[in-house]
Amino acid sequence: MSTSELAVSYAALILADEDIDITADKLQTLITAAKLTEVEPIWTTLFAKALAGKNVKDMLLNVGSGGGAAAAAPTGGASGGAAAADAPVEKEEEKKEEEKEESDEDMGFGLFD
């Protein structure tokens, strides 16, 4: 990541932390106050457009959450129980497949032997 990208990223985080709307002008003001002269204005415009209307704090808190899977929550009681019962079976099948792959490696030879 270049110095320009880092500077704009940090400026956006500062604005988000203070609950200030992220705009290209505000990003450029922070960057100028930090005496970083090599940042081109295109970076502030790109970041401002990418983050427009988004809650940066929520984005940071949900980085590893996986996204869309939470939206498919079951609504009925019977179907919810069936879905929960199927989940462990799938995990067991995946483990069996992984064990098979691992056992293939113990044949006494390798790719570069």
C-alpha positions in Angstrom: 0.0 0.0 0.0 1.4 3.4 -0.9 1.8 6.3 1.4 -1.1 8.1 -0.3 -3.4 5.2 0.3 -2.4 4.9 3.9 -2.7 8.7 4.5 -6.3 8.7 3.1 -7.2 5.5 5.0 -6.0 7.0 8.3 -7.8 10.3 7.6 -11.0 8.4 6.9 -10.7 6.5 10.1 -10.2 9.7 12.0 -13.3 11.2 10.5 -15.3 8.0 11.2 -14.1 8.0 14.8 -15.3 11.5 15.3 -18.7 10.7 13.6 -18.0 13.2 10.8 -19.2 12.6 7.3 -16.3 11.5 5.1 -15.9 13.8 2.1 -13.0 14.5 -0.2 -12.6 18.0 1.2 -12.4 16.8 4.8 -10.0 14.1 3.9 -7.8 16.6 2.0 -7.9 19.0 5.0 -6.7 16.3 7.4 -4.0 15.2 5.0 -2.8 18.8 4.5 -2.8 19.3 8.3 -0.5 16.3 8.6 1.8 18.0 6.1 1.7 15.2 3.6 2.1 16.9 0.2 2.5 13.9 -2.1 -1.1 12.7 -1.8 -2.9 13.3 -5.1 -6.5 14.5 -4.8 -7.8 11.5 -6.7 -7.2 9.4 -3.7 -9.5 11.5 -1.5 -12.2 11.5 -4.1 -12.0 7.7 -4.5 -12.2 7.0 -0.8 -15.0 9.5 -0.2 -17.1 7.9 -3.0 -16.3 4.4 -1.7 -17.3 5.2 1.8 -20.2 7.5 1.1 -23.3 6.4 3.1 -21.4 3.6 4.9 -20.7 3.2 8.6 -17.0 2.7 8.7 -17.1 1.6 12.4 -19.6 -1.2 11.5 -17.4 -2.3 8.6 -14.4 -2.6 10.9 -16.3 -4.5 13.6 -17.8 -7.0 11.0 -14.6 -7.7 9.0 -14.6 -11.4 9.8 -18.3 -12.1 10.2 -18.8 -13.7 6.8 -21.5 -11.4 5.5 -24.6 -12.9 3.8 -25.0 -16.1 5.8 -26.8 -14.4 8.6 -29.6 -13.2 6.3 -30.8 -16.8 5.7 -32.2 -17.4 9.2 -35.0 -19.9 9.3 -38.5 -18.6 10.2 -40.4 -21.8 11.1 -39.7 -23.9 14.1 -39.8 -27.2 12.3 -37.5 -26.2 9.5 -35.1 -24.6 11.9 -34.6 -27.9 13.7 -34.1 -29.8 10.5 -31.5 -27.3 9.3 -29.7 -27.5 12.6 -29.6 -31.3 12.5 -28.2 -31.3 8.9 -25.3 -29.0 9.8 -23.2 -31.4 12.0 -23.6 -34.2 9.3 -22.0 -31.9 6.7 -19.1 -31.1 9.0 -18.5 -34.8 9.7 -18.4 -35.5 5.9 -15.9 -32.7 5.4 -13.7 -34.1 8.2 -13.8 -37.5 6.5 -12.8 -36.0 3.2 -9.9 -34.2 4.9 -8.7 -37.4 6.6 -8.7 -39.2 3.2 -6.5 -36.4 1.7 -4.1 -36.5 4.6 -3.7 -40.3 4.4 -2.7 -40.0 0.7 0.4 -38.0 1.8 1.7 -40.8 4.0 2.4 -43.1 1.0 6.2 -42.8 1.4 6.9 -40.5 -1.5 6.3 -36.9 -2.3 6.2 -34.7 -5.3 9.8 -33.6 -5.1 11.4 -36.9 -3.9 
